[in-house]
């Protein structure tokens, strides 16, 4: 199992800090207009220069997660980096409001993974929505995903997500970023961040390509959590969403 779960300093959960261990997430714009947005940013190192040396995490130098603060919108994307160290990606942000930007990175000189987070405001008329209520079933593009297991504050627990289609188990999931699934868990209120990868990996001779994807997750404390599962089938990545209370 590969798990880079709670990346923080001195017991602080991941994603709550814009700067950690000398590294800083520097957004080019912290206020953008609704619609098609080019998000540009740099990771500044202890010398305040853009970082260009990274150790890949699951096939990528950087994983970018963007969420609405109400946890009703989620994007997991992989920006491009230019030679000067500026990352960029285009996102469709159609709803005004407050967003949080997370970067999972392993700067080569640091030698380990950290998660940095920064706020992003999308201008326009704002209509807040409540966090979706608890649920263990989610349907996306005709795929049904069922969640088994519970979150317990400070304790590692198994979560199994089972994928089916038309009532039949899906047994031919495709590898996505070196795994059959990626799970991001965020706590409502402060957006404490947990990114977990599943037990086993494609090609290890043991792990089946569905229907079950099992994770070992640890959350930092009590609260309401939103869970976002990315999985790939038919060359398309889909996201299932759940809410659990601890």
C-alpha positions as CSV (number, residue, x, y, z in Angstrom):
1,X,0.0,0.0,0.0
2,X,1.2,3.5,-0.9
3,X,-0.3,6.2,1.2
4,X,0.7,9.9,1.5
5,X,-2.1,10.8,3.8
6,X,-1.8,13.7,6.2
7,X,0.9,16.0,5.0
8,X,1.5,18.6,7.7
9,X,4.0,20.0,10.1
10,X,3.9,19.6,13.8
11,X,0.7,17.5,13.7
12,X,-1.2,19.9,11.3
13,X,-3.3,18.1,8.8
14,X,-2.3,18.4,5.1
15,X,-3.5,21.2,2.9
16,X,-4.2,23.8,5.7
17,X,-1.0,25.7,5.1
18,X,0.1,27.8,2.1
19,X,3.7,27.4,3.3
20,X,5.4,24.5,4.9
21,X,9.0,23.4,5.4
22,X,10.2,26.4,3.4
23,X,8.0,25.6,0.4
24,X,5.2,28.0,-0.6
25,X,2.2,27.7,-3.0
26,X,2.2,31.0,-5.0
27,X,-0.9,31.5,-7.1
28,X,-0.6,34.0,-9.9
29,X,-4.2,35.1,-9.3
30,X,-6.2,34.7,-6.2
31,X,-9.3,36.2,-7.7
32,X,-10.6,35.0,-11.1
33,X,-13.8,35.5,-13.2
34,X,-16.3,32.7,-13.7
35,X,-15.9,30.4,-16.8
36,X,-12.8,29.1,-18.4
37,X,-9.9,29.9,-16.1
38,X,-6.2,29.5,-16.7
39,X,-4.9,28.7,-13.3
40,X,-1.2,29.6,-13.0
41,X,1.1,29.1,-10.0
42,X,4.6,28.4,-8.8
43,X,6.0,26.4,-5.9
44,X,8.7,28.5,-4.3
45,X,11.5,26.9,-2.4
46,X,13.4,27.9,0.7
47,X,15.5,30.3,-1.5
48,X,12.2,31.9,-2.8
49,X,13.0,30.7,-6.3
50,X,10.5,28.5,-8.3
51,X,11.1,24.8,-7.7
52,X,11.9,22.7,-10.9
53,X,13.1,19.5,-9.3
54,X,10.5,17.0,-8.2
55,X,10.3,13.3,-7.4
56,X,7.2,11.9,-9.2
57,X,4.2,10.7,-7.1
58,X,2.2,8.1,-8.9
59,X,3.5,9.1,-12.4
60,X,3.2,12.8,-11.9
61,X,5.5,15.6,-10.5
62,X,2.4,17.4,-9.1
63,X,-1.2,16.5,-8.4
64,X,-3.5,19.5,-8.3
65,X,-6.9,19.2,-6.5
66,X,-9.4,22.1,-6.6
67,X,-12.6,22.1,-4.6
68,X,-15.4,24.4,-3.8
69,X,-15.4,25.2,-0.1
70,X,-18.9,23.7,0.3
71,X,-17.3,20.5,-1.2
72,X,-19.9,20.5,-4.0
73,X,-17.3,20.7,-6.8
74,X,-14.1,18.7,-7.3
75,X,-11.3,18.7,-9.9
76,X,-8.2,16.4,-9.9
77,X,-5.9,17.6,-12.7
78,X,-2.3,17.6,-13.7
79,X,-0.9,21.0,-14.9
80,X,2.0,21.5,-17.2
81,X,5.2,23.1,-15.9
82,X,7.4,25.3,-18.0
83,X,11.2,25.5,-17.7
84,X,11.0,28.4,-15.3
85,X,8.9,26.5,-12.8
86,X,5.4,28.0,-13.5
87,X,2.6,25.5,-13.6
88,X,-0.6,26.1,-15.7
89,X,-3.9,24.3,-16.4
90,X,-7.3,25.4,-17.7
91,X,-10.3,24.8,-15.6
92,X,-14.0,25.3,-16.2
93,X,-15.2,27.1,-13.0
94,X,-18.8,28.1,-13.7
95,X,-19.9,28.8,-10.2
96,X,-18.9,31.9,-8.2
97,X,-17.6,31.4,-4.7
98,X,-14.7,30.4,-2.5
99,X,-12.4,27.5,-3.7
100,X,-9.4,25.8,-2.2
101,X,-6.4,24.8,-4.3
102,X,-4.2,21.9,-3.1
103,X,-0.8,20.7,-4.5
104,X,0.6,17.2,-3.7
105,X,4.3,17.5,-4.3
106,X,7.6,15.9,-3.4
107,X,10.4,18.5,-3.9
108,X,13.6,16.6,-4.7
109,X,15.6,18.5,-2.1
110,X,13.0,17.9,0.6
111,X,12.9,14.2,0.0
112,X,9.3,13.6,1.0
113,X,5.7,14.5,0.1
114,X,3.9,17.6,1.3
115,X,0.5,19.1,0.5
116,X,0.2,22.9,0.3
117,X,-3.2,24.7,0.1
118,X,-4.3,28.2,-0.9
119,X,-7.6,30.0,-1.3
120,X,-9.0,31.0,-4.7
121,X,-12.1,33.3,-5.2
122,X,-14.3,33.1,-8.2
123,X,-16.1,36.4,-8.7
124,X,-19.8,36.7,-9.4
125,X,-23.2,36.2,-7.7
126,X,-22.7,33.6,-5.0
127,X,-25.3,31.1,-3.9
128,X,-23.9,28.9,-1.1
129,X,-25.1,25.3,-1.0
130,X,-24.9,22.9,2.0
131,X,-22.6,20.0,2.1
132,X,-24.4,17.0,0.6
133,X,-25.9,14.6,3.2
134,X,-24.3,11.3,4.2
135,X,-24.7,8.5,1.6
136,X,-22.9,5.3,0.5
137,X,-24.1,5.0,-3.1
138,X,-23.2,7.2,-6.0
139,X,-24.0,6.9,-9.7
140,X,-21.9,8.5,-12.4
141,X,-22.3,7.9,-16.2
142,X,-24.2,4.7,-15.5
143,X,-21.6,3.3,-13.1
144,X,-22.8,2.6,-9.6
145,X,-20.3,2.8,-6.8
146,X,-21.0,1.5,-3.3
147,X,-19.0,2.4,-0.2
148,X,-18.3,0.0,2.7
149,X,-16.5,0.9,5.9
150,X,-16.3,3.9,8.3
151,X,-14.0,6.7,9.2
152,X,-12.8,6.8,12.8
153,X,-10.8,9.8,14.0
154,X,-7.1,9.0,14.4
155,X,-7.5,5.3,13.5
156,X,-6.7,3.6,10.3
157,X,-9.8,2.0,8.8
158,X,-10.4,0.0,5.6
159,X,-12.8,1.6,3.0
160,X,-13.9,-0.5,0.1
161,X,-15.5,1.0,-3.0
162,X,-17.2,-1.4,-5.3
163,X,-17.9,-0.5,-8.9
164,X,-20.8,-2.0,-11.0
165,X,-22.7,-1.2,-14.2
166,X,-26.2,-2.3,-15.0
167,X,-26.2,-4.4,-11.9
168,X,-23.0,-6.3,-12.9
169,X,-19.6,-6.0,-11.2
170,X,-17.0,-4.1,-13.2
171,X,-13.9,-6.3,-13.4
172,X,-11.9,-4.5,-16.0
173,X,-11.0,-1.2,-14.4
174,X,-8.0,0.5,-16.1
175,X,-4.9,1.7,-14.3
176,X,-5.0,5.4,-13.7
177,X,-1.8,7.0,-12.4
178,X,-0.4,3.7,-11.3
179,X,-3.5,2.5,-9.4
180,X,-7.1,1.3,-9.9
181,X,-8.4,4.2,-7.9
182,X,-7.4,7.4,-6.1
183,X,-9.3,8.7,-3.1
184,X,-9.3,12.2,-1.7
185,X,-10.9,12.9,1.7
186,X,-11.7,16.4,2.8
187,X,-13.2,17.6,6.1
188,X,-16.0,20.1,5.9
189,X,-15.3,23.3,7.8
190,X,-11.5,23.5,7.5
191,X,-10.8,21.3,4.5
192,X,-8.2,19.1,6.2
193,X,-6.9,17.0,3.3
194,X,-6.2,13.3,3.1
195,X,-5.1,11.6,-0.2
196,X,-5.0,7.9,-0.1
197,X,-3.9,5.3,-2.7
198,X,-5.4,1.7,-2.7
199,X,-4.0,-1.5,-1.4
200,X,-2.0,-3.2,-4.1
201,X,-1.2,-2.0,-7.6
202,X,-1.9,-3.1,-11.2
203,X,0.4,-5.8,-12.4
204,X,1.5,-7.0,-8.9
205,X,-0.1,-10.5,-9.6
206,X,-2.5,-10.1,-6.7
207,X,-4.6,-7.0,-7.2
208,X,-7.7,-7.5,-9.3
209,X,-9.0,-4.7,-11.6
210,X,-12.3,-4.4,-9.8
211,X,-15.0,-4.5,-8.8
212,X,-13.5,-3.7,-5.3
213,X,-11.0,-1.0,-4.6
214,X,-9.8,-1.0,-0.9
215,X,-8.1,1.9,0.8
216,X,-6.6,2.3,4.3
217,X,-7.6,5.8,5.5
218,X,-6.7,7.8,8.6
219,X,-8.6,11.1,9.2
220,X,-7.2,13.7,11.7
221,X,-10.3,14.2,13.9
222,X,-14.1,14.2,14.2
223,X,-16.3,15.9,11.6
224,X,-18.1,15.5,8.3
225,X,-16.0,14.3,5.5
226,X,-16.4,14.3,1.7
227,X,-14.8,11.4,-0.2
228,X,-14.0,11.7,-3.9
229,X,-13.0,8.5,-5.8
230,X,-11.4,8.7,-9.2
231,X,-11.5,5.5,-11.3
232,X,-10.9,4.8,-15.0
233,X,-12.9,2.6,-17.4
234,X,-13.3,2.8,-21.2
235,X,-10.4,5.3,-21.3
236,X,-12.4,7.8,-19.3
237,X,-11.8,8.9,-15.7
238,X,-14.9,9.3,-13.6
239,X,-15.4,10.6,-10.0
240,X,-17.8,9.2,-7.4
241,X,-18.6,11.3,-4.4
242,X,-19.7,10.4,-0.8
243,X,-20.3,12.0,2.6
244,X,-19.4,10.3,5.9
245,X,-19.6,11.5,9.5
246,X,-17.1,10.4,12.1
